[in-house]
Amino acid sequence: MTTAATVSEETDSPYALSHLDALESEAVHIFREVAGEFERPVILFSGGKDSIVMLHLALKAFRPASVPFSLLHVDTGHNFPEVLDYRDRTVERHGLRLYVASVQDYIDRGVLKERPDGTRNPLQTLPLTEKIQAEKFDAVFGGGRRDEEKARAKERVFSLRDEFSQWDPRRQRPELWNLYNGRHAPGEHVRVFPLSNWTELDVWQYIAREGIELPEIYYAHEREVFRRSGMWLTAGEWGGPKDGEVVEKRLVRYRTVGDMSCTGAVDSEADTIEKVIVEIAASRLTERGATRADDKMSEAAMEDRKREGYF
């Protein structure tokens, strides 16, 4: 007969996993599952913190062997230079192969047109889906987490996409007992989200525990920014600031990293991992809700982009 005392003793066992160990174990299992089920997996790697943690987990999953996946980045042409430098250093350090799908190439060819607001994040879908099709990737790892946004909250770990990379809720499969169904028809592929059950705080606590290096813009630093739609944006060739938008130097950091035209900085004095963790623990806004203009274009902005094949 199990008693409360017995349960307590089992929970306090020295063999019990911490919550970070449990999340890491789940992610490692997912990476190995994909390696065994698919022929051409690829990891979406932007140099942002979630993709950095994802790559770190992949390296752990197959050590001492090399990672059996390539990396893929959709470059908007408006990415932060610090993040691109980090991306390239990481690829070189680990001897990985990086595929780049360029939004600028599509604009130059007349396939895509610049938006009036200068934001290129919504333009990433076509370069991403065509690169997946051209390279015949059958599994695509993404760093999406369920705590980020409501469209991501209902996403499966293995998310089936049709031959046009589109998401259909009626075709998603149950994932009972951590059993994942990777079956797909020719031309289809599966998006895989190893960090689904992580939170922003989990990610930062794991970064601290593992000693993972990040681009410096994730920590407080002085930067010239201007105010637009309630967010501090970085000035750049993408179209900011406009007349009447005043540039000022502030102490800021970035909670999430995307296109410069739609990723806002937050006022912060958190210049160490420990300070960032304290700051996030006290926050009541998700990182995307607080700092991503592309998610605020409509109530269903992320849901629409998911259906079209963006993530």
C-alpha positions in Angstrom: 0.0 0.0 0.0 1.4 3.4 -1.0 1.3 6.0 1.7 2.0 9.8 1.7 5.3 9.1 3.5 6.2 6.5 0.8 5.5 9.0 -2.0 7.5 11.7 -0.2 10.4 9.3 0.2 10.3 8.4 -3.5 10.2 12.0 -4.6 13.2 12.9 -2.4 15.2 10.0 -3.7 18.7 10.8 -4.8 17.9 9.0 -8.0 15.0 11.3 -8.9 15.6 13.7 -11.9 15.5 17.4 -11.4 13.0 19.2 -13.6 15.9 20.4 -15.9 17.2 16.8 -16.1 13.8 15.6 -17.0 13.4 18.2 -19.8 16.8 17.5 -21.1 16.1 13.7 -21.1 12.9 14.2 -23.0 14.6 16.4 -25.6 17.5 14.0 -26.1 15.0 11.2 -26.6 13.2 13.2 -29.3 16.5 13.9 -31.1 17.4 10.2 -31.1 13.9 9.2 -32.1 14.1 11.5 -35.2 17.6 10.2 -36.1 16.2 6.7 -36.1 13.0 7.4 -38.0 13.9 10.0 -40.7 16.4 10.2 -43.6 17.2 14.0 -43.9 16.5 15.9 -40.7 17.6 19.5 -40.3 17.8 21.9 -37.3 16.4 25.5 -37.7 19.3 27.6 -36.3 19.1 31.3 -36.1 21.6 32.0 -33.4 18.7 32.8 -31.0 18.7 31.3 -27.5 16.2 28.6 -28.2 18.0 27.3 -31.3 21.3 27.5 -29.3 19.9 25.3 -26.5 18.4 23.0 -29.1 21.8 22.5 -30.8 23.5 22.0 -27.4 21.0 19.2 -26.7 21.6 17.6 -30.1 25.4 17.7 -29.4 24.8 16.0 -26.1 22.4 13.4 -27.6 25.0 12.0 -30.0 28.3 12.7 -28.2 31.1 11.6 -28.8 29.8 11.2 -32.4 29.0 14.3 -34.5 25.5 15.6 -34.9 23.8 13.7 -37.8 21.8 16.8 -38.9 22.6 19.9 -40.9 21.5 23.4 -39.9 19.1 25.7 -41.7 18.6 29.5 -41.3 16.1 31.8 -43.0 18.1 35.0 -43.3 15.8 38.1 -43.6 18.6 40.4 -44.4 17.6 42.4 -41.3 19.2 40.1 -38.7 21.3 41.5 -35.8 25.0 41.4 -36.8 25.9 40.0 -33.4 23.6 37.1 -33.9 24.9 36.3 -37.4 28.5 36.4 -36.1 27.6 34.0 -33.3 25.8 31.7 -35.9 28.9 31.5 -38.1 31.3 30.9 -35.2 29.1 28.1 -34.0 28.9 26.4 -37.3 32.7 26.6 -37.7 33.4 25.4 -34.2 31.4 22.2 -34.5 32.1 21.5 -38.2 28.4 21.6 -39.2 26.8 22.3 -42.5 24.6 25.3 -42.7 22.0 25.9 -45.4 20.8 29.5 -45.7 17.4 30.6 -47.3 17.7 34.3 -48.1 14.6 36.6 -48.1 16.7 39.2 -50.0 17.3 36.8 -52.9 13.5 36.4 -53.3 13.0 40.2 -53.2 15.8 40.7 -55.8 14.1 38.2 -58.1 10.7 39.8 -57.7 9.1 36.8 -56.1 8.5 38.7 -52.8 7.9 42.4 -52.3 9.0 44.6 -49.4 6.2 45.4 -46.9 5.4 49.1 -46.3 6.4 48.7 -42.6 9.8 47.3 -43.6 9.2 44.1 -41.6 10.5 40.9 -43.3 9.6 38.3 -40.7 6.2 37.5 -42.5 8.2 37.0 -45.7 10.2 34.1 -44.4 7.6 31.4 -45.1 8.2 31.0 -48.9 12.0 30.8 -48.7 11.7 28.3 -45.8 9.2 26.0 -47.4 10.9 26.0 -50.8 14.3 25.2 -49.2 12.7 22.3 -47.3 11.3 21.0 -50.6 14.4 21.6 -52.6 16.7 19.8 -50.1 14.1 17.1 -49.4 14.3 17.5 -45.6 11.8 15.2 -44.0 12.1 16.4 -40.4 12.7 20.0 -39.4 13.6 20.8 -35.8 12.2 24.1 -34.4 12.7 25.8 -31.1 9.1 26.7 -30.5 7.8 26.3 -26.9 4.2 26.0 -25.8 4.5 28.9 -23.3 5.4 31.4 -26.0 2.1 32.0 -27.7 -1.4 30.5 -28.0 -0.9 29.1 -31.5 2.2 27.3 -30.3 0.5 26.1 -27.1 -1.6 23.5 -29.0 1.2 22.3 -31.2 2.3 18.6 -31.1 6.0 17.6 -30.6 5.8 15.9 -34.0 3.7 18.2 -36.3 2.8 16.8 -39.7 3.0 19.1 -42.7 1.6 18.4 -46.1 3.5 18.7 -49.4 3.0 22.5 -49.3 4.4 22.6 -45.7 1.0 23.6 -44.4 -0.4 22.6 -41.0 -3.9 21.0 -40.8 -5.2 20.4 -37.2 -7.3 17.5 -38.4 -4.2 15.5 -39.4 -2.2 15.9 -36.1 -1.7 12.7 -34.1 -2.1 12.0 -30.4 1.2 11.6 -28.5 0.4 9.4 -25.6 3.2 8.0 -23.4 5.8 10.0 -25.4 5.2 7.8 -28.4 5.8 9.8 -31.6 4.4 8.9 -35.0 6.7 10.2 -37.8 4.9 8.5 -40.7 4.4 10.8 -43.7 3.8 10.5 -47.4 6.4 11.5 -50.0 6.7 15.2 -50.3 5.4 15.7 -46.7 7.6 16.4 -43.7 7.3 16.7 -39.9 8.2 19.7 -37.8 9.7 18.6 -34.5 9.7 20.7 -31.3 12.1 19.2 -28.6 11.6 22.3 -26.4 7.8 22.1 -26.4 7.4 21.6 -22.7 10.1 24.1 -21.7 9.4 27.6 -20.4 11.5 30.8 -20.9 12.7 30.4 -17.3 13.6 26.7 -17.9 15.7 27.8 -20.9 17.6 30.4 -19.0 18.2 28.1 -16.0 19.5 25.4 -18.3 21.8 27.9 -20.0 23.2 28.9 -16.6 23.6 25.3 -15.6 25.3 24.2 -18.8 27.4 27.3 -19.2 26.1 28.0 -22.7 27.5 31.0 -24.5 24.9 33.4 -26.0 25.1 36.5 -28.3 25.8 39.5 -26.1 22.5 41.3 -27.0 20.7 38.9 -24.6 22.4 40.8 -21.7 22.0 44.5 -20.7 24.0 46.8 -22.9 23.8 50.4 -24.1 22.2 50.7 -27.6 20.7 53.4 -29.7 16.9 52.7 -30.0 13.7 54.5 -30.8 10.1 54.1 -29.7 7.5 52.6 -32.0 4.2 50.9 -31.0 5.3 50.6 -27.4 8.6 48.9 -28.2 12.3 50.0 -28.3 13.5 49.2 -31.9 17.1 49.4 -33.2 17.7 51.9 -36.0 18.8 50.4 -39.3 18.5 50.3 -43.1 15.2 48.4 -42.8 13.3 51.7 -42.4 13.6 53.1 -38.9 13.4 55.6 -37.5 10.8 57.6 -39.3 10.3 61.3 -39.0 9.3 62.2 -35.5 10.8 59.0 -34.0 13.6 60.1 -31.7 16.7 58.0 -31.3 18.1 57.7 -27.8 20.8 55.7 -26.0 19.3 53.3 -23.4 20.4 50.4 -21.3 18.5 47.5 -22.8 18.6 43.8 -23.6 16.7 41.4 -25.9 14.5 38.6 -24.6 14.0 37.1 -28.0 15.8 37.7 -31.3 14.3 37.9 -34.8 14.2 40.5 -37.5 15.5 43.9 -36.3 12.4 45.6 -37.7 10.0 43.7 -35.4 12.0 42.7 -32.4 11.9 45.1 -29.5 14.4 45.5 -26.7 13.4 45.8 -23.0 14.8 48.3 -20.5 17.0 46.2 -18.3 20.0 46.2 -16.0 20.4 42.4 -16.2 24.0 42.0 -17.4 24.5 38.5 -16.1 22.7 35.2 -16.3 21.8 35.3 -12.7 20.2 38.8 -13.1 18.3 37.7 -16.2 16.8 34.7 -14.4 15.6 36.9 -11.5 14.1 39.4 -14.1 12.3 36.6 -16.0 10.9 35.0 -12.8 9.2 38.3 -12.0 7.8 38.9 -15.5 4.2 38.4 -16.2 4.5 38.9 -20.0 5.8 36.2 -22.4 8.8 37.2 -24.4 6.9 37.2 -27.7 4.0 39.1 -26.2 6.3 41.8 -24.9 8.7 42.2 -27.7 7.5 40.9 -31.1 5.6 43.2 -33.4 5.0 40.5 -36.0 2.8 38.6 -33.5 0.7 41.7 -33.0 -0.4 42.2 -36.6 -3.7 40.5 -35.8 -5.2 38.3 -33.1 -4.5 35.2 -35.3 -1.1 36.3 -36.8 0.9 33.4 -35.6 -1.9 30.9 -36.2 -2.2 32.1 -39.8 1.6 31.8 -40.3 1.6 28.3 -38.9 -1.1 27.2 -41.3 1.0 28.6 -44.2 4.1 26.7 -43.1 6.1 29.3 -41.2 6.8 27.2 -38.1 
